[in-house]
Amino acid sequence: MSKTASMVMKIIGASLALAAVVCLLIGGWHDLATGLCGMKKRMGARSEYDDYEDEELYN
């Protein structure tokens, strides 16, 4: 096989591998997001809305 054809095949193979990784990330996005939220809760992270006094907003 010529050098050009070999290089083209390597580029196509790398592109397909990258596309597979992207598809796996998109397919498992919900699981990844759920896992990250669980880690935040375990570490004691607060919500960005915890600083508001809801009772004072409605008085």
Legacy VTK file of the C-alpha trace (Angstrom):
# vtk DataFile Version 3.0
C-alpha trace
ASCII
DATASET POLYDATA
POINTS 59 float
0.000 0.000 0.000
1.344 3.456 -0.791
2.236 5.958 1.894
-0.651 8.226 0.965
-3.245 5.472 1.270
-1.747 4.394 4.573
-1.958 7.942 5.930
-5.560 8.301 4.750
-6.502 5.037 6.471
-4.888 6.234 9.730
-6.800 9.517 9.570
-10.084 7.697 8.923
-9.402 5.291 11.786
-8.599 8.126 14.194
-11.759 9.993 13.119
-13.932 6.941 13.700
-12.365 6.361 17.118
-13.019 9.974 18.112
-16.612 9.727 16.879
-17.110 6.583 18.975
-15.852 8.336 22.107
-18.144 11.306 21.466
-21.114 8.985 20.958
-20.362 7.188 24.216
-20.191 10.479 26.105
-23.464 11.694 24.615
-25.163 8.359 25.292
-24.047 8.276 28.905
-24.476 11.997 29.642
-27.372 11.437 32.060
-25.384 8.908 34.053
-22.377 11.225 34.186
-24.519 14.169 35.333
-26.230 12.064 37.987
-22.875 10.872 39.288
-21.495 14.402 39.497
-24.567 15.651 41.371
-24.194 12.793 43.825
-20.558 13.691 44.405
-21.468 17.329 45.088
-24.066 16.280 47.661
-21.592 13.992 49.412
-19.013 16.764 49.583
-21.515 19.145 51.174
-21.789 21.598 48.293
-24.499 24.163 48.688
-26.938 25.295 46.047
-26.577 28.742 44.524
-30.091 29.564 45.781
-29.412 28.761 49.445
-28.554 32.406 50.175
-32.044 33.717 49.440
-34.550 34.264 52.210
-37.735 32.978 50.600
-39.988 34.134 53.421
-38.871 37.755 52.997
-39.537 37.679 49.263
-43.248 37.043 49.745
-43.906 39.522 52.586
LINES 1 60
59 0 1 2 3 4 5 6 7 8 9 10 11 12 13 14 15 16 17 18 19 20 21 22 23 24 25 26 27 28 29 30 31 32 33 34 35 36 37 38 39 40 41 42 43 44 45 46 47 48 49 50 51 52 53 54 55 56 57 58
